[in-house]
Amino acid sequence: MGKYFGTDGFRGEANVNLTVEHAFKVGRYLGWYYGQEHKARIVIGKDTRRSSYMFEYALASGLTASGADAYLLHVTTTPSVSYVTRTEDFDCGIMISASHNPFYDNGIKLINGKGHKIEAEVEDKIEAYIDGLIEELPLAQKENIGRTIDYAAGRNRYIGHLISLATRSFKDMKIGLDCSNGSAFAIAKSVYDALGAKTYVINNEPNGININTDCGSTHIHVLQEFVKEKGLDVGFAYDGDADRCIAVDDKGNVIDGDLVLYICGKYLKEQGRLNGDTIVTTIMSNLGLYKACDKAGIKYEKTKVGDKYVYENMVQNNFSLGGEQSGHIIFSKHATTGDGILTSLMIMEVIMEKKQTLSKLAEEVKIYPQLLKNVRVSDKKTARENPEVVKAVETVGECLGDDGRILVRESGTEPVIRVMVEASTDELCAKYVNQVIDVMEQQGLIVG
């Protein structure tokens, strides 16, 4: 990771460690970088945070000052920016969002012309420009100055694309949508209404500061209560920029990313559409998913945490389905990134084609209780490789055998060790997590 750009773009608190000056310089560099041989065309989307408008104008100013044309999608989802960028011949795309973070944070995600996260070397050059390590870029003059162009039509084409993916009408299906007061508010209801569903929507009135606040995929209990109260067939909750989806079944149970991977993976395998009969997961996926996949004859890959690593594995091996427990699910036939609304449509395809409830489709997976604790340490590598800690982890692994697992890993962004245990009961999870943490404390590795 770089100084400013992490695994999910340049993120920070608005006007604290992510400022309009940063955004202007990002725009200046991208406009110049892509405009050296032709007039650059760059598309910008944003979520509903109050600061997103400020960053949109700053980015557009930087782009046009360097001679690029900036196409504004306005409030839209991250996957829609990826879709428009790759299908409409843009040099790159920019999404202004901090995903599931609180409203006062924001971020700048950069997408290359193929709809993927932009190359690390481009981010490195932008960072060097921000820090004044490369010479000042020329300003466009006269007729070479760029324009800003209203491009809501691009978002509408994306809506049409989503509608076209449905295999049949959702007539008479009662579907709940929690839009997290974020990007999905401008798109999700239109899609489901067009497909004939009886659509019930909550958290669909963004005011700039209520995005992700007690709503959406990170506060799934809200949708659970709504589905049960209204007697709905299914519910879908999105996050702030709608690149992830967590579902709620007809009984009010949570269907997380692991269950989505199983339900959609098994269906695609039956259809002969699961490339290599394999799904791509991260190391955080639940043991219950793997045991169910073994029974269903579904193979699986495990990557580091992050949808970036999932997608890299999918591309390298031509796999068609992958994702994370958190609800980032990638269907490579249709998208190059996690897409919450697309994921919900793919779940609906399974429900409609198999004529089964979501609760019935999920019942084959027994999710193991899981406990994760974050331990603040003075040095991550020292703590992780301490001989007594290693011994404690191995002891827990032996005790769990095939009926559980322990995972100890370093945080990528904080001085924190994450200790996670899956076991047959919550009590065993707590016992073994604390057993390892106690050893860390005895070794003087924990701070604070």
N, C-alpha and C positions, 0 to 999 in steps of 0.2 A: 504494500500500500504506500501511496505517496504522502506528501505533506498535507495536501488538501483533499485529494480524491481517495476514497476508500473503496470497498467492494461494491458499494451501491451509490457511487457518485460523490459529489462535494456536498457534505451535509453539516449543518450546524444551526445554532440559534440565530434567527434573523436579526441583522444589524449588530450582532455581537461577534461571532466568528465566521459568519457568512454575510457579507455586506454587498451593497449595490456596487461598490467599487470592484469587488471580486467578480460580480456578474457582468459588469461592463467589460472587464478585461477578458473574461471567458468569451464573450461575444466578439470582441475585437480580434482575438486570436483565431477563432473559428472562421470568421468572415474572411480574414486574410489567408488562412491556411487552405481553405477550399476554393478560394477565388484567384489563385495564382495563374490558372490557365483558362478559366471561364468565369462568368458571373455566378457566384455561389447562390444556391437556393437552400434555405434552412428553415425547418418547420418547428414551431414552438407550441407546446401544450402546458397547461398548468392545472393544479388542483385548487381547492376552494379556500386555502389559507389566506388570511388578510395580506400577508407579505408576498403572496404569489404574483399579485399585480405589479408591485414594486419591482420584483426581479424580472418579470416579463418585459417591462419597459426598459430596464437597464440592459438586458441581453439584446433586445431589439436595437437599442441605441448603439451598442458596440458592434453588432453585425452590420448595420447600415453604414456606420462610420467607416467600416473597412470595405464597403462596397457590395456586401451581400444583400439579397432580398430576404426578408424575414416574413414567413407565412404563419399567421396566428390562428391556431385551432381553438383558442380560448379554453374554458374549463373542459377538460377531457381526461381520459385515463392514460396511464403509462403505456399499456399495450396498444392503444389506438395510435399513439405517436410512432411506435415501432412499426405498426401496420402501414400507416400513411407514408412513412419514410421509405420503406422498402418497396412499396407498390407504386409510388408516384414519382420515383426518380429524384428524390431529394439527396443532397450531398450528406446531410446528417440531420438528426432530430434532437431536440432538447425538451426534457420534461422537468418542470419545476414542481417538486414535491418532496416531502420527507416521509412519504408512505404512511406507516402506522404511528409515527411520532406525534407528540402533542402539537397544537396549532402554532406555538411560538417558534418551533423549529422549521427549517425548510431545507431544500436541497436542489441541486442541479444534476440531473442524470443526462448523460450524453449517449446518443445512439448513432451507430454508423449507417452508411447507406444500405447495408444488408439487413438492418433492423436489429443488429446485435449491440451489446454494450461496446462502446468505442474502445479502440486499442489503447493499451496502457502507455505506449510511447507517445501518443497524442496528448494524453493527460499529463505526462511528464513535461512536454513542451509548454503546455498551458501553465503549469505550475512555475516553470522557469520564467515565463513572461510575467506572471503575476508578481513574482519576486524581483523583477528587474534584472534578471540574469542574461537576458538577450536584448538586443537593441530594439528601440521603439519602432513600431510598425507604421508604415505610411498610411495617411488618411486618404480616403477616396475624395475626389474633387469633381465639381461640375456634374456632368451627366453620369459619372461613375458612382456617385453616392447611391446607396441602396434604398429600397422602399420597404414599407411594411404593408402587408396584404392580408385582408380579412379572409380566413380560409376555413370558416365553419363548414363549408361544403365537404372538406376532407373528413371531418368528424361524422357527417351524415353518411358518407360512403362507407365508413367503418361500421356504422349501425346497420346499414344494408347488408354488409358482409356477414355480420353476426346472425341476422335474421335468415340469411340464405343457408346457414349451416344446419338449421333445424331439420330433422328428417320428417316431422309431422306436426300437425297443429297441437297446441296445448289446451284446446277447448275443454272446458269444465274442470280443468286442474286449478286448484286454489294454491297460489304460490306467494310466499312472503319474501320480501326483499328488504334487507337492512343496508342502506347505502352509506352509512357511517358519516353522513353529512359531508361527503367527499365527492370525488370525481364521478362516481357511478350515478349520482343524482341526475346527471344530464343525459344518461344513456340507458341504464338498465330497465327502467319502467317502459320506455318506448319499445324496447326489444320484446319484452314479454307481452305487452299489450298487442303488438303487431302479430304475435304468434297465437293470440286468442285466449291467453290465460286470464283467469280472474286474479288480478295482481293486487296484492296488499303491501303497501310500502310504508316503512318507518325510517326515521332519521334521514329525511330527504329534504330538509330545509336548512341548508348551510348559511351561516352568517359570518364566516371568516374566522371564528374562534371556537366553533363547536365540532370541528372535524375530529373524529376518533374519540370524542368525549363520551364515555359510558355508552358506546355504541359500536357497531361494526364487528369485524372478525376477531378483534382482541377483547371484546366484551360480549361473548356469544350468549351469555345468559339472558340478555335482553330479547334476542330473537327466539330463544327457547320458550320463554314465557309467552311471546306473541303467537307463536305457532300453536301452542297448546290452547291459549285463550280463544283464538279464532277457528280452531279445528282445521288447520291448513294441511295440505298434502305434503308440503315440503317448504323449507325456507333456505335462503342463501344470504350470507353476510359477507360484505366486501370490506377491504381496508380503504385508507384514505385515497390512494391512487388506483384502486381496483385492480391490482395485479395479483391479488390472492383472494381465495374464497374458502369459507368454512360453511358447511351445510348443517341443517337441522332436519332430522327425519320426521315422519308423521307422528311419532310418539314423543317428540321433543328431545331426542338424543342427539348429541353432537357427532357429526360426521367430519372428522378432521382430514388433513391431507393424506395421511396414511390409508385411511378407509377409502378415500376417493381413488387413490392409486390402485387399490385392490379391486374395487367395484368396476372402474373403467378398464383396468388392465385385464381382468377376467373376461369382460364383455368383448374387448377388442381381440383377445386371444381366440374366443369362440368364433369371431367373425373372420379370423385369419388376417387381422390388421395390426397385430402386436408384433412389430419387427423383432426377430430373434426370440420371440416369446419372453421378452425381458423388459422389466421396468427399471428405471434408475432412481435410487433413493439416496439419502444422506445417512451418515453414521448415527443421526439422531432418530431415525425411524424406529418404530416400536417393534419389539421382538415378535409380538402377535401378528404383525403384518407378514414377517418372513415365514412364520410357521404356516399361516394360511396360504401363502404363495407356494410353499413346498407341496401342500396337499393339492393345489390346483394346477401344478406343473408349470408355474410361472417362475422364471429365473429372475435374479435381481443383481444389480450393481450397487455399490456403496461408495459415495464420494464424500469429500469434506463438506461441512455445512455451508450453504450458499447456493442459490439457484444458478449462479454463474458456473459453478463446478458441475452441477447437474447437466446444464445445457452443453457444456464442453464435452462431457462423456457421451451425451446423446448424439452430438454431431460426429464425433470420432468413430462411433460404432453404428451409426444409422439406426438408433433406437427411436421409437415413436412416442413413448410416454415416460415422463419422469417428474419428480417434484419433491416437495418438502412437507413435513408434518404441519407446518404453519399455514399451508394452503396455497403456496406457490406451485402450481401444476402447469407443466408444459406439454402441449400436444403438438409435436413438431410438424405434423401435416398442415396445421392451420396457423401456427404462430412460432416466433423465435424467442418468446419470453413468457413468463407466467401471465395469465389473463383470467381474472376472476369471473367475468361475465361469460367468457367462452367456457370456462370450467363448469359453471352452473348449467350451461346449455348441453355440454357433453354428459353430465349427470342425468339431465332430463331425457336425453336420448336413450340411456340405459333403462330408465324407469318406463318410458313409453314403449320401447321395443320389446322389453321383456315382460311388460304388463305386471310388474311387481312394485310393491312399496319400497321406499328407500330403506326402511328398517329391515325388511326381509332381505334385501340385497347385501346388507352389512352384517347380518347375524353370523356369517361363517367366520368372522374374525373375532378372536378373543383378545382384546387390548389388555396388555399387562400394565398394572400400576407402575407409575414412573415418578421418581423424585429427583429433582435437580436442585443443587445448592451451589451458590457462587461464593467462593472463598477469596478474600482479598489478601494478596501476598506481596512480599517485598520484591521478589524476583520469580517470575513464572517458570523459567527453565530450571532454576535451582529447586523449586518446590516440586515440579513435576518429576525430576530425575533423582530426588532424594532416595537413597537406598531403602530407608524404612517405609517411605510412602509407597515405593514400588512393591515392596514386600507385602504391605497391607492390601494393596489393590489386587495382587495375585492371590492372596488368601481369600478375599471376598469372591473373586472369580471362581475359585475352586469350590467354595461353599455353594455358590449359585448353580454351578454345572450348566445343564441344558435348560434349566427352568428360570433363567434370568441372566442378566449381564451387568457389568459395571463399565462405565466410560469416564475417564478422567482426561480433560483436555484444557489447553490454554485458550483464554479469550483472545480474539484477534484485535480487540480495541481497548481493553482495560487490563490493569494489573490483577487479573482474576484467574483462578483455577475453577473450572466447572466440574463438579462431581455429580454424576448421574447414575442411578441404579434402577433397573427394572427387575421386578420379582413378582411372585404370585400374590403377595399381599402388601398393603401400604405399610404395615408394621415392619416387614422385612426390608422394604426400601429404606425406611428411616433408620433402622438398625445399622445397615451396611454403609449408608452414606455417612452417618455420624461416626462410624468406626474408623473410616479413612480420615475424616476431618480431625478427629481426636489425635491421630498420629501426627498430622501436620502441625497441630497446636503443640504437642509434646516436643516436636523438633524445632520449635521457635520460628516457623515459617509464616505464620499468620500475622498480619498487621491490623491495627484498628479495632 
